[in-house]
Amino acid sequence: MHRDGVVNLSQSTSDSFFEDEGNSSPTLSEDGGRFDFDENLPKRGKDVESRYENLPEVTLSAFDETGRKEEDIKVIKQRRFSGRKPVISSHRANQSCSELTIDSVLGQLNGILGTTYPLDDTMASLLKLLMVKHPDFGTVFAYVRPLWYDDLSSIEEELRNREEEDRRMREKALEGDIIKDNEVPPRRVLDLYSYRVVPWWVAAMLIGLPCAVSHAWMDKKDRESVWTRINGKQWPVFLPLGIDSRLLRNEWLNEGCQYVWVDVFCLRQEGGLREDLRVEEWKLDVPMIGFVYGEPPRLVWNAGPIICYLSGLGRPLSSNVDMTSDRSWFRQAWTLQETSTDCVIAGLTDEETTEQLESLRADIQNAVPPLAGLSVFTTIPPSFVMRVLSDMKKRVSSYPIDRIAGLAYIFQGTQVPAYYKSQTEEEAWLKLWRVSSLECRAQIFFFFPQPGRGEQKWCPTWEQVLSEELPVVECDPTEKWYGRVYYEEEGPGRPFSFKGHCIKDGYVGGLAKGDPSVRMRSGELRITDGSGTTHTFRISANHQYPIPEGFYELWGTSGKGSTFTSFREPRALLKYWVLGHRQGTKFEKFSILQITEEDERQRLIKSGLVQGMNAKGEPRLRTDLC
């Protein structure tokens, strides 16, 4: 039988919820634990929320939590939170389990969650387990809350199963230096009701994806490191000077959040207790930040809003938001993938006008490429990759490879490179293109005007991207891109390849000299048919890279959709071209050009001079690339 006295605690330092007690592993999905969206989540979440509607109203005031008067708090939503939610005060969350009895813990849980459960053997066993494992009431509350209205006899088993499934899922995701699944949820989230960071698998019992917070870190002199019970004091939480996390909590609760992901609380930081563990976690966790903010997964996984601080985490929104300094939100490498069409601008005070906020929202949309709504199943405009790279090269990051790592989720691959802070930029860059989408690879192939100076000629080195002026790809805003460059991942020495239409021997003239006074240079392409007749076509180049007059092999776009679509883009058929020479069995890129005029493309199509084209314009030729 249970004891009503104080539990004898020996707190564990393990990151695992359950110690190794010889329990058998749960039954997992056949793929070894890939985390799929639980179709029962919306119902379970709604059922739990309906129970919360009958709870008494709770108020967290800035004064009760921090001792500061509400009128002294500039950010309106940080002053207080009131609502019928099982939200506990920071004081209650901090109660040490070593000073509590099982009876008192159950009494508090019943009072908070509106139940009258008796202290039977099942309840006593569960609470004792939680109180031995975790240091305070807030953490105990965080673990039991999602299942409190279910069959209590199965809580312990479900917690064990979910933890094991999460562990297996993360182990399975990382193979060598590649993350095989680009939909790995965050390792941890902040439970605002309990005021504690919990493993993802705890929150996953109620929600799809959490709300997410986007912010730019302050300079070292303008921030402080805080050791807090919120994350079990596992690593320092870096906050701007003068910012109190209890007030942040009020603001996020007022935005309707239950769980949030914010890097300083949920991503293991440097300077913590387990540096070895941080290095291992970052391999998976840093690349998967993009999944937390991506609009398609947020729609599918029923996520809350993205909360955006333009003046620093928790700080009041400035009337003159910094747009240009190295600490600006608009210039951080990582915030590029965090942009959303409907983000919530945070830190609002009594001073902002509607016009100012609308202007800021426009700035957010205009300052970055059109990322919203992108996924591996959506089409992109021809200008996409060049716009993203032009924007990213102007941004700043703590570590050089972060600008490359911040592109991985944007470039839409079904796989993502693992994060290694120690690798070189060129290593990270080449690894990125091995896993990026076929369409994004094709854009760097067709729109970067020079051959690569590194291991691959078909794409530039990262140093070239940073040092060279990137061309502006002019096209109709509605034009879609369907070009594809393939990569055979079975062996690292296998080539990249392109499937499209080919002109084996075309003479290019008029583009040998640059002309900075014009954006589009004009030239001509001459092709001789089997009868000896020469056909001339007008061509252009949207760059200044010299193309010496002479004969080249040319590969053009088909406008044919990807393998899982039947779409076509007639405007792209034979519009974009890469020219170069054959090196054995491989094609070596030299530069790029376009046939922008529709009548010229139609003449070329009807001429029969292009190889690999059937009656539908579908590509039948494929070449390996140097």
Steps between C-alpha positions, in 0.01 A plus 500: 500500500603862453643723770350844563829640623779681315640299209863393539659667197824429323478725197628356175717696262401281206333666201274198473165518675512135609808328634594159359261280694508203267174591332449371149492740207159596364372395163604761244422561137673282243728782386674494837331792666442778246280758669176543307223744570255337741154520345348480850677816616233751394231302686708441811614862507142624460374263767759626746432863408128446560580379852706813558198719423347396831806595706506817710666802346872534574692828503875546478589862565840658454484622859422159651764328290782755506407774747491758221201728457301436185515864396880471493487219242518653151388192305123480541459123482774442756309679778257223585329188371147393593319195370334168573815297452686276748786748527704493820705780650878488488499473880288186488707354216816547707375298799761235571373142492724425799277726709169362373299190585319284249174612660582868455606452138176318417300768679662771290450306175133439579450867580678626188339256256152487656498133600442303822724198452564295816847398610485130411795271431510583127509873565755466778732294280479751214556808716784339691674414174462856375609659827811282522598577142426872493607779735190717523124515474507686167673211326271239656200704387642529146523123458159402637287782356460365142366165627326607820149455359581156351513159662751563780596134520664526155685832546829342604497260206413771249777727627749216466383415149507857377848565636635185337332579168648849504848363574475246219369761259799732560752217478347385173494850349877553506710276275862605490508868406152508344158538662285261297167652603441876470197490733656437840317702768698700757664308783349727768231762542409745775172414674356839594240354736759329720781748424737214420690371197383149416593241237309526175328168557319646804353790303427270205220343704300823455633699204643465150773765494556770762487873459846626404688814601729680255752753627855625450752454778631814664870587517686335789518829690122537471400155624545283806511127566240373745505161672137412552277218620299539179746275314624314806813718507646285223644798309497879535206684348619814320260793536531870418590709803193589704276230349317273744391162363187513718381800301583325173276220617211743551539635148505156340200386702314809382579398141309177564805276530509184710842376389769709330836432340764765560867424454640637827270275706459194276830459312791389719741795515876525537627536854264242646556189709532256209708651220550153352124454482451844343736414213309179430157663528592788270573258214125438480337786688657800323407392144147414613434855620369566150227240550372684809445819297405355159153604388394170336577285806343759727178478301503119492597466864244752625761736649454832677640834384860608445571781747757744366710742707662762277683682782632207705335220698236646732603860435249772413453557130702804406341781301814490287566129443861420416512377141872519423734421791663160551256436788189582297237228468496576128870414464530175695573184302264285703198733481478457123329162544284633785306751292125447480224675310289521815754536781395684816710810566582488871611755757214741428462801729245780532691704242469311168240602244319271258684665213839428659416135551377458144821660378707257707307202367571622148869536589510140618347376176709723274833446675521130422432272202156346459543201730147465632315185405798321352546125534640215294157470336467866393643677200741791516557793265817500287639789706476314832851365566681812378278719718559283805877496448511875433321555830695247706845623391417838659407345834717430803543201731695392805675223308598514130312183401173626650413689183522171311323297767220759497431415134446127543130505582434785256644301210231236550689173505334197657830455685708755691874514583589446864656800676874501569636833616855386425453420130617744235257717309579326171440157657165617633412664166561187292314286751204741474472446123510124538173511697326809358196459276546416133342832405728711719807319365384574147464870577860534618601309185303724265535840665851530645694637201840341562637148536579389851860537613489207738430129489183555294484711185121497467454714814710778655705478816373685805788745456370578151151565635640744755741680266316512168199712409200271467278560196143621527271242340222692328184303433125522523403480871271208418763299314583166663827309501521130417867441410673213682860406581536150645748355747570129536544460873596133490867597480675830583697484175194474277431804284225753498293484182247705304207390286391742230537599135831528318663684212818306434678766295387863506703811420458779757595855404459857625558429870881503515515837675317631802294819487423637849269762349235235422343228714432265207769459234392385154659241275418226254500122482573337163423134435567315175259221405576179312453663161756770573245776563586734789222619732554809714318577826509807723638431848581707809702484821395659831861517625837649404707181490672488157400216267764471224363448152510138395328164497342361815280216616180646646241354739157661535199485730195288425236666716385151604372448853664287767451126540199547728321760288369508143538876471680677219626854459496575125669835561813319623534261205843571344515840673800442729827348380836385635789488255829317532706215362508125534771347713483129426155383611430814702383849412714783638316829548653825373220758526129567448269680257130541426264504205251747644282564194209260461505514118868407496435201726214386277725521193760291680241242608364463146846487342575151629851609594460415868576143602309304760159659444184304428169633372399608850825684565606248762875450555650166399872572538703490818862597556739464789648828621858591589 
